[in-house]
Amino acid sequence: MDWIGDALSALVPSVGVGLIFWFVMRAVIHADRRERAAIAQLEAEEQAAAQSEQNAPQVVDHKQ
């Protein structure tokens, strides 16, 4: 039965490091996904603003 303790003490650090790595990579992937969505939304807003400026009526001052 002593070998069970030895096996667990050998596996626990590896499993722990693997879980930490998994959580870190998951956080990185989720952050990247949120960043890409925010950039896409910002670009869509900028494009909509450019379209509205392009379609806005031009005001001409004839007082010259």
PyMOL Python script that loads the backbone (N, CA, C, O; Angstrom):
from pymol import cmd

cmd.read_pdbstr("""\
ATOM      1  N   MET A   1       0.816  -1.198   0.000  1.00  0.00           N
ATOM      2  CA  MET A   1       0.000   0.000   0.000  1.00  0.00           C
ATOM      3  C   MET A   1       0.858   1.260   0.000  1.00  0.00           C
ATOM      4  O   MET A   1       0.370   2.352  -0.292  1.00  0.00           O
ATOM      5  N   ASP A   2       2.124   1.106   0.325  1.00  0.00           N
ATOM      6  CA  ASP A   2       3.009   2.258   0.346  1.00  0.00           C
ATOM      7  C   ASP A   2       3.252   2.789  -1.066  1.00  0.00           C
ATOM      8  O   ASP A   2       3.538   3.972  -1.252  1.00  0.00           O
ATOM      9  N   TRP A   3       3.137   1.910  -2.052  1.00  0.00           N
ATOM     10  CA  TRP A   3       3.369   2.329  -3.437  1.00  0.00           C
ATOM     11  C   TRP A   3       2.269   3.270  -3.927  1.00  0.00           C
ATOM     12  O   TRP A   3       2.514   4.060  -4.839  1.00  0.00           O
ATOM     13  N   ILE A   4       1.061   3.212  -3.348  1.00  0.00           N
ATOM     14  CA  ILE A   4      -0.022   4.120  -3.750  1.00  0.00           C
ATOM     15  C   ILE A   4       0.340   5.553  -3.369  1.00  0.00           C
ATOM     16  O   ILE A   4       0.148   6.479  -4.157  1.00  0.00           O
ATOM     17  N   GLY A   5       0.856   5.728  -2.178  1.00  0.00           N
ATOM     18  CA  GLY A   5       1.293   7.063  -1.753  1.00  0.00           C
ATOM     19  C   GLY A   5       2.424   7.579  -2.615  1.00  0.00           C
ATOM     20  O   GLY A   5       2.455   8.758  -2.967  1.00  0.00           O
ATOM     21  N   ASP A   6       3.357   6.700  -2.956  1.00  0.00           N
ATOM     22  CA  ASP A   6       4.466   7.102  -3.826  1.00  0.00           C
ATOM     23  C   ASP A   6       3.965   7.490  -5.215  1.00  0.00           C
ATOM     24  O   ASP A   6       4.427   8.470  -5.799  1.00  0.00           O
ATOM     25  N   ALA A   7       3.023   6.718  -5.737  1.00  0.00           N
ATOM     26  CA  ALA A   7       2.475   7.016  -7.066  1.00  0.00           C
ATOM     27  C   ALA A   7       1.718   8.342  -7.052  1.00  0.00           C
ATOM     28  O   ALA A   7       1.868   9.153  -7.966  1.00  0.00           O
ATOM     29  N   LEU A   8       0.915   8.562  -6.030  1.00  0.00           N
ATOM     30  CA  LEU A   8       0.170   9.822  -5.942  1.00  0.00           C
ATOM     31  C   LEU A   8       1.106  11.013  -5.770  1.00  0.00           C
ATOM     32  O   LEU A   8       0.897  12.058  -6.386  1.00  0.00           O
ATOM     33  N   SER A   9       2.121  10.867  -4.948  1.00  0.00           N
ATOM     34  CA  SER A   9       3.051  11.977  -4.749  1.00  0.00           C
ATOM     35  C   SER A   9       3.858  12.257  -6.015  1.00  0.00           C
ATOM     36  O   SER A   9       4.356  13.368  -6.196  1.00  0.00           O
ATOM     37  N   ALA A  10       3.989  11.278  -6.878  1.00  0.00           N
ATOM     38  CA  ALA A  10       4.682  11.491  -8.149  1.00  0.00           C
ATOM     39  C   ALA A  10       3.763  12.121  -9.191  1.00  0.00           C
ATOM     40  O   ALA A  10       4.227  12.886 -10.036  1.00  0.00           O
ATOM     41  N   LEU A  11       2.474  11.813  -9.145  1.00  0.00           N
ATOM     42  CA  LEU A  11       1.544  12.304 -10.160  1.00  0.00           C
ATOM     43  C   LEU A  11       0.929  13.659  -9.830  1.00  0.00           C
ATOM     44  O   LEU A  11       0.618  14.428 -10.739  1.00  0.00           O
ATOM     45  N   VAL A  12       0.749  13.961  -8.563  1.00  0.00           N
ATOM     46  CA  VAL A  12       0.064  15.198  -8.168  1.00  0.00           C
ATOM     47  C   VAL A  12       0.753  16.449  -8.719  1.00  0.00           C
ATOM     48  O   VAL A  12       0.055  17.316  -9.244  1.00  0.00           O
ATOM     49  N   PRO A  13       2.075  16.597  -8.632  1.00  0.00           N
ATOM     50  CA  PRO A  13       2.693  17.807  -9.196  1.00  0.00           C
ATOM     51  C   PRO A  13       2.468  17.947 -10.706  1.00  0.00           C
ATOM     52  O   PRO A  13       2.215  19.048 -11.196  1.00  0.00           O
ATOM     53  N   SER A  14       2.558  16.860 -11.427  1.00  0.00           N
ATOM     54  CA  SER A  14       2.348  16.923 -12.879  1.00  0.00           C
ATOM     55  C   SER A  14       0.912  17.297 -13.209  1.00  0.00           C
ATOM     56  O   SER A  14       0.667  18.116 -14.094  1.00  0.00           O
ATOM     57  N   VAL A  15      -0.024  16.707 -12.510  1.00  0.00           N
ATOM     58  CA  VAL A  15      -1.435  17.023 -12.738  1.00  0.00           C
ATOM     59  C   VAL A  15      -1.708  18.475 -12.354  1.00  0.00           C
ATOM     60  O   VAL A  15      -2.448  19.171 -13.049  1.00  0.00           O
ATOM     61  N   GLY A  16      -1.118  18.930 -11.262  1.00  0.00           N
ATOM     62  CA  GLY A  16      -1.295  20.321 -10.832  1.00  0.00           C
ATOM     63  C   GLY A  16      -0.771  21.308 -11.858  1.00  0.00           C
ATOM     64  O   GLY A  16      -1.442  22.287 -12.184  1.00  0.00           O
ATOM     65  N   VAL A  17       0.419  21.055 -12.363  1.00  0.00           N
ATOM     66  CA  VAL A  17       0.995  21.934 -13.390  1.00  0.00           C
ATOM     67  C   VAL A  17       0.145  21.884 -14.654  1.00  0.00           C
ATOM     68  O   VAL A  17      -0.063  22.909 -15.304  1.00  0.00           O
ATOM     69  N   GLY A  18      -0.340  20.708 -15.001  1.00  0.00           N
ATOM     70  CA  GLY A  18      -1.207  20.589 -16.179  1.00  0.00           C
ATOM     71  C   GLY A  18      -2.488  21.385 -16.022  1.00  0.00           C
ATOM     72  O   GLY A  18      -2.934  22.037 -16.966  1.00  0.00           O
ATOM     73  N   LEU A  19      -3.086  21.340 -14.837  1.00  0.00           N
ATOM     74  CA  LEU A  19      -4.309  22.118 -14.593  1.00  0.00           C
ATOM     75  C   LEU A  19      -4.039  23.615 -14.631  1.00  0.00           C
ATOM     76  O   LEU A  19      -4.834  24.372 -15.188  1.00  0.00           O
ATOM     77  N   ILE A  20      -2.935  24.048 -14.049  1.00  0.00           N
ATOM     78  CA  ILE A  20      -2.579  25.473 -14.103  1.00  0.00           C
ATOM     79  C   ILE A  20      -2.379  25.903 -15.551  1.00  0.00           C
ATOM     80  O   ILE A  20      -2.870  26.957 -15.957  1.00  0.00           O
ATOM     81  N   PHE A  21      -1.666  25.102 -16.330  1.00  0.00           N
ATOM     82  CA  PHE A  21      -1.456  25.417 -17.741  1.00  0.00           C
ATOM     83  C   PHE A  21      -2.789  25.505 -18.478  1.00  0.00           C
ATOM     84  O   PHE A  21      -2.990  26.409 -19.290  1.00  0.00           O
ATOM     85  N   TRP A  22      -3.691  24.582 -18.203  1.00  0.00           N
ATOM     86  CA  TRP A  22      -4.995  24.577 -18.867  1.00  0.00           C
ATOM     87  C   TRP A  22      -5.775  25.846 -18.536  1.00  0.00           C
ATOM     88  O   TRP A  22      -6.355  26.465 -19.428  1.00  0.00           O
ATOM     89  N   PHE A  23      -5.795  26.243 -17.250  1.00  0.00           N
ATOM     90  CA  PHE A  23      -6.514  27.457 -16.859  1.00  0.00           C
ATOM     91  C   PHE A  23      -5.907  28.700 -17.508  1.00  0.00           C
ATOM     92  O   PHE A  23      -6.636  29.584 -17.958  1.00  0.00           O
ATOM     93  N   VAL A  24      -4.582  28.770 -17.559  1.00  0.00           N
ATOM     94  CA  VAL A  24      -3.923  29.928 -18.166  1.00  0.00           C
ATOM     95  C   VAL A  24      -4.233  29.999 -19.656  1.00  0.00           C
ATOM     96  O   VAL A  24      -4.579  31.067 -20.161  1.00  0.00           O
ATOM     97  N   MET A  25      -4.116  28.883 -20.366  1.00  0.00           N
ATOM     98  CA  MET A  25      -4.391  28.887 -21.802  1.00  0.00           C
ATOM     99  C   MET A  25      -5.861  29.198 -22.078  1.00  0.00           C
ATOM    100  O   MET A  25      -6.177  29.887 -23.048  1.00  0.00           O
ATOM    101  N   ARG A  26      -6.750  28.699 -21.240  1.00  0.00           N
ATOM    102  CA  ARG A  26      -8.182  28.991 -21.392  1.00  0.00           C
ATOM    103  C   ARG A  26      -8.423  30.490 -21.230  1.00  0.00           C
ATOM    104  O   ARG A  26      -9.187  31.082 -21.993  1.00  0.00           O
ATOM    105  N   ALA A  27      -7.777  31.102 -20.244  1.00  0.00           N
ATOM    106  CA  ALA A  27      -7.925  32.542 -20.028  1.00  0.00           C
ATOM    107  C   ALA A  27      -7.377  33.332 -21.213  1.00  0.00           C
ATOM    108  O   ALA A  27      -7.978  34.326 -21.623  1.00  0.00           O
ATOM    109  N   VAL A  28      -6.255  32.908 -21.763  1.00  0.00           N
ATOM    110  CA  VAL A  28      -5.665  33.596 -22.915  1.00  0.00           C
ATOM    111  C   VAL A  28      -6.596  33.504 -24.121  1.00  0.00           C
ATOM    112  O   VAL A  28      -6.810  34.498 -24.816  1.00  0.00           O
ATOM    113  N   ILE A  29      -7.145  32.334 -24.371  1.00  0.00           N
ATOM    114  CA  ILE A  29      -8.032  32.149 -25.523  1.00  0.00           C
ATOM    115  C   ILE A  29      -9.308  32.965 -25.363  1.00  0.00           C
ATOM    116  O   ILE A  29      -9.775  33.576 -26.325  1.00  0.00           O
ATOM    117  N   HIS A  30      -9.877  32.982 -24.164  1.00  0.00           N
ATOM    118  CA  HIS A  30     -11.090  33.773 -23.937  1.00  0.00           C
ATOM    119  C   HIS A  30     -10.798  35.272 -24.061  1.00  0.00           C
ATOM    120  O   HIS A  30     -11.611  36.014 -24.611  1.00  0.00           O
ATOM    121  N   ALA A  31      -9.660  35.717 -23.560  1.00  0.00           N
ATOM    122  CA  ALA A  31      -9.293  37.125 -23.680  1.00  0.00           C
ATOM    123  C   ALA A  31      -9.105  37.506 -25.146  1.00  0.00           C
ATOM    124  O   ALA A  31      -9.522  38.586 -25.564  1.00  0.00           O
ATOM    125  N   ASP A  32      -8.483  36.632 -25.922  1.00  0.00           N
ATOM    126  CA  ASP A  32      -8.291  36.896 -27.346  1.00  0.00           C
ATOM    127  C   ASP A  32      -9.636  36.982 -28.059  1.00  0.00           C
ATOM    128  O   ASP A  32      -9.832  37.844 -28.915  1.00  0.00           O
ATOM    129  N   ARG A  33     -10.556  36.096 -27.711  1.00  0.00           N
ATOM    130  CA  ARG A  33     -11.881  36.109 -28.325  1.00  0.00           C
ATOM    131  C   ARG A  33     -12.605  37.423 -28.014  1.00  0.00           C
ATOM    132  O   ARG A  33     -13.214  38.027 -28.896  1.00  0.00           O
ATOM    133  N   ARG A  34     -12.532  37.861 -26.743  1.00  0.00           N
ATOM    134  CA  ARG A  34     -13.188  39.118 -26.363  1.00  0.00           C
ATOM    135  C   ARG A  34     -12.527  40.310 -27.049  1.00  0.00           C
ATOM    136  O   ARG A  34     -13.216  41.241 -27.464  1.00  0.00           O
ATOM    137  N   GLU A  35     -11.206  40.292 -27.172  1.00  0.00           N
ATOM    138  CA  GLU A  35     -10.503  41.381 -27.830  1.00  0.00           C
ATOM    139  C   GLU A  35     -10.878  41.458 -29.311  1.00  0.00           C
ATOM    140  O   GLU A  35     -11.113  42.547 -29.835  1.00  0.00           O
ATOM    141  N   ARG A  36     -10.934  40.322 -29.979  1.00  0.00           N
ATOM    142  CA  ARG A  36     -11.316  40.314 -31.393  1.00  0.00           C
ATOM    143  C   ARG A  36     -12.745  40.818 -31.586  1.00  0.00           C
ATOM    144  O   ARG A  36     -13.023  41.526 -32.554  1.00  0.00           O
ATOM    145  N   ALA A  37     -13.652  40.462 -30.677  1.00  0.00           N
ATOM    146  CA  ALA A  37     -15.036  40.940 -30.769  1.00  0.00           C
ATOM    147  C   ALA A  37     -15.093  42.447 -30.552  1.00  0.00           C
ATOM    148  O   ALA A  37     -15.841  43.139 -31.242  1.00  0.00           O
ATOM    149  N   ALA A  38     -14.318  42.964 -29.608  1.00  0.00           N
ATOM    150  CA  ALA A  38     -14.302  44.402 -29.346  1.00  0.00           C
ATOM    151  C   ALA A  38     -13.723  45.164 -30.532  1.00  0.00           C
ATOM    152  O   ALA A  38     -14.232  46.224 -30.898  1.00  0.00           O
ATOM    153  N   ILE A  39     -12.672  44.635 -31.129  1.00  0.00           N
ATOM    154  CA  ILE A  39     -12.072  45.289 -32.294  1.00  0.00           C
ATOM    155  C   ILE A  39     -13.046  45.274 -33.465  1.00  0.00           C
ATOM    156  O   ILE A  39     -13.168  46.273 -34.174  1.00  0.00           O
ATOM    157  N   ALA A  40     -13.733  44.170 -33.678  1.00  0.00           N
ATOM    158  CA  ALA A  40     -14.710  44.092 -34.767  1.00  0.00           C
ATOM    159  C   ALA A  40     -15.843  45.086 -34.549  1.00  0.00           C
ATOM    160  O   ALA A  40     -16.302  45.719 -35.500  1.00  0.00           O
ATOM    161  N   GLN A  41     -16.298  45.229 -33.309  1.00  0.00           N
ATOM    162  CA  GLN A  41     -17.365  46.185 -33.014  1.00  0.00           C
ATOM    163  C   GLN A  41     -16.871  47.613 -33.247  1.00  0.00           C
ATOM    164  O   GLN A  41     -17.597  48.429 -33.815  1.00  0.00           O
ATOM    165  N   LEU A  42     -15.660  47.924 -32.822  1.00  0.00           N
ATOM    166  CA  LEU A  42     -15.101  49.253 -33.027  1.00  0.00           C
ATOM    167  C   LEU A  42     -14.961  49.562 -34.513  1.00  0.00           C
ATOM    168  O   LEU A  42     -15.285  50.666 -34.951  1.00  0.00           O
ATOM    169  N   GLU A  43     -14.482  48.601 -35.286  1.00  0.00           N
ATOM    170  CA  GLU A  43     -14.343  48.817 -36.725  1.00  0.00           C
ATOM    171  C   GLU A  43     -15.698  48.997 -37.393  1.00  0.00           C
ATOM    172  O   GLU A  43     -15.823  49.796 -38.321  1.00  0.00           O
ATOM    173  N   ALA A  44     -16.709  48.274 -36.943  1.00  0.00           N
ATOM    174  CA  ALA A  44     -18.051  48.433 -37.504  1.00  0.00           C
ATOM    175  C   ALA A  44     -18.603  49.817 -37.184  1.00  0.00           C
ATOM    176  O   ALA A  44     -19.237  50.445 -38.032  1.00  0.00           O
ATOM    177  N   GLU A  45     -18.364  50.294 -35.965  1.00  0.00           N
ATOM    178  CA  GLU A  45     -18.819  51.638 -35.602  1.00  0.00           C
ATOM    179  C   GLU A  45     -18.099  52.699 -36.419  1.00  0.00           C
ATOM    180  O   GLU A  45     -18.719  53.665 -36.865  1.00  0.00           O
ATOM    181  N   GLU A  46     -16.803  52.530 -36.619  1.00  0.00           N
ATOM    182  CA  GLU A  46     -16.043  53.484 -37.430  1.00  0.00           C
ATOM    183  C   GLU A  46     -16.520  53.476 -38.875  1.00  0.00           C
ATOM    184  O   GLU A  46     -16.623  54.530 -39.502  1.00  0.00           O
ATOM    185  N   GLN A  47     -16.809  52.302 -39.400  1.00  0.00           N
ATOM    186  CA  GLN A  47     -17.294  52.207 -40.774  1.00  0.00           C
ATOM    187  C   GLN A  47     -18.675  52.848 -40.892  1.00  0.00           C
ATOM    188  O   GLN A  47     -18.952  53.527 -41.880  1.00  0.00           O
ATOM    189  N   ALA A  48     -19.536  52.647 -39.911  1.00  0.00           N
ATOM    190  CA  ALA A  48     -20.864  53.262 -39.932  1.00  0.00           C
ATOM    191  C   ALA A  48     -20.751  54.778 -39.843  1.00  0.00           C
ATOM    192  O   ALA A  48     -21.499  55.494 -40.509  1.00  0.00           O
ATOM    193  N   ALA A  49     -19.823  55.274 -39.028  1.00  0.00           N
ATOM    194  CA  ALA A  49     -19.627  56.719 -38.921  1.00  0.00           C
ATOM    195  C   ALA A  49     -19.105  57.287 -40.236  1.00  0.00           C
ATOM    196  O   ALA A  49     -19.524  58.367 -40.653  1.00  0.00           O
ATOM    197  N   ALA A  50     -18.201  56.576 -40.887  1.00  0.00           N
ATOM    198  CA  ALA A  50     -17.676  57.036 -42.173  1.00  0.00           C
ATOM    199  C   ALA A  50     -18.773  57.041 -43.229  1.00  0.00           C
ATOM    200  O   ALA A  50     -18.834  57.955 -44.052  1.00  0.00           O
ATOM    201  N   GLN A  51     -19.638  56.034 -43.217  1.00  0.00           N
ATOM    202  CA  GLN A  51     -20.743  55.985 -44.173  1.00  0.00           C
ATOM    203  C   GLN A  51     -21.719  57.131 -43.933  1.00  0.00           C
ATOM    204  O   GLN A  51     -22.209  57.734 -44.887  1.00  0.00           O
ATOM    205  N   SER A  52     -22.007  57.439 -42.669  1.00  0.00           N
ATOM    206  CA  SER A  52     -22.957  58.520 -42.385  1.00  0.00           C
ATOM    207  C   SER A  52     -22.359  59.869 -42.765  1.00  0.00           C
ATOM    208  O   SER A  52     -23.085  60.754 -43.219  1.00  0.00           O
ATOM    209  N   GLU A  53     -21.049  60.046 -42.590  1.00  0.00           N
ATOM    210  CA  GLU A  53     -20.405  61.287 -43.021  1.00  0.00           C
ATOM    211  C   GLU A  53     -20.426  61.401 -44.536  1.00  0.00           C
ATOM    212  O   GLU A  53     -20.589  62.496 -45.075  1.00  0.00           O
ATOM    213  N   GLN A  54     -20.266  60.298 -45.213  1.00  0.00           N
ATOM    214  CA  GLN A  54     -20.248  60.305 -46.672  1.00  0.00           C
ATOM    215  C   GLN A  54     -21.643  60.607 -47.220  1.00  0.00           C
ATOM    216  O   GLN A  54     -21.767  61.267 -48.251  1.00  0.00           O
ATOM    217  N   ASN A  55     -22.685  60.138 -46.553  1.00  0.00           N
ATOM    218  CA  ASN A  55     -24.051  60.330 -47.021  1.00  0.00           C
ATOM    219  C   ASN A  55     -24.696  61.596 -46.478  1.00  0.00           C
ATOM    220  O   ASN A  55     -25.825  61.915 -46.853  1.00  0.00           O
ATOM    221  N   ALA A  56     -24.014  62.322 -45.611  1.00  0.00           N
ATOM    222  CA  ALA A  56     -24.588  63.537 -45.030  1.00  0.00           C
ATOM    223  C   ALA A  56     -24.642  64.627 -46.097  1.00  0.00           C
ATOM    224  O   ALA A  56     -23.752  64.711 -46.943  1.00  0.00           O
ATOM    225  N   PRO A  57     -25.680  65.463 -46.065  1.00  0.00           N
ATOM    226  CA  PRO A  57     -25.763  66.559 -47.038  1.00  0.00           C
ATOM    227  C   PRO A  57     -24.652  67.572 -46.781  1.00  0.00           C
ATOM    228  O   PRO A  57     -24.309  67.868 -45.636  1.00  0.00           O
ATOM    229  N   GLN A  58     -24.105  68.091 -47.866  1.00  0.00           N
ATOM    230  CA  GLN A  58     -23.030  69.060 -47.773  1.00  0.00           C
ATOM    231  C   GLN A  58     -23.625  70.456 -47.622  1.00  0.00           C
ATOM    232  O   GLN A  58     -24.525  70.836 -48.371  1.00  0.00           O
ATOM    233  N   VAL A  59     -23.126  71.212 -46.662  1.00  0.00           N
ATOM    234  CA  VAL A  59     -23.589  72.577 -46.431  1.00  0.00           C
ATOM    235  C   VAL A  59     -22.638  73.504 -47.168  1.00  0.00           C
ATOM    236  O   VAL A  59     -21.428  73.478 -46.947  1.00  0.00           O
ATOM    237  N   VAL A  60     -23.204  74.327 -48.052  1.00  0.00           N
ATOM    238  CA  VAL A  60     -22.401  75.241 -48.846  1.00  0.00           C
ATOM    239  C   VAL A  60     -22.717  76.657 -48.397  1.00  0.00           C
ATOM    240  O   VAL A  60     -23.884  77.041 -48.311  1.00  0.00           O
ATOM    241  N   ASP A  61     -21.680  77.431 -48.109  1.00  0.00           N
ATOM    242  CA  ASP A  61     -21.853  78.814 -47.675  1.00  0.00           C
ATOM    243  C   ASP A  61     -21.736  79.713 -48.901  1.00  0.00           C
ATOM    244  O   ASP A  61     -20.663  79.811 -49.496  1.00  0.00           O
ATOM    245  N   HIS A  62     -22.842  80.375 -49.287  1.00  0.00           N
ATOM    246  CA  HIS A  62     -22.868  81.217 -50.490  1.00  0.00           C
ATOM    247  C   HIS A  62     -22.669  82.684 -50.159  1.00  0.00           C
ATOM    248  O   HIS A  62     -22.944  83.525 -51.014  1.00  0.00           O
ATOM    249  N   LYS A  63     -22.214  83.033 -48.991  1.00  0.00           N
ATOM    250  CA  LYS A  63     -22.065  84.429 -48.578  1.00  0.00           C
ATOM    251  C   LYS A  63     -20.742  85.023 -49.023  1.00  0.00           C
ATOM    252  O   LYS A  63     -20.449  86.159 -48.651  1.00  0.00           O
ATOM    253  N   GLN A  64     -19.964  84.356 -49.761  1.00  0.00           N
ATOM    254  CA  GLN A  64     -18.649  84.864 -50.150  1.00  0.00           C
ATOM    255  C   GLN A  64     -18.741  85.917 -51.176  1.00  0.00           C
ATOM    256  O   GLN A  64     -17.718  86.447 -51.609  1.00  0.00           O
TER     257      GLN A  64
END
""", "prot")
cmd.dss("prot")
cmd.show_as("cartoon", "prot")
cmd.util.cbc("prot")
cmd.orient("prot")
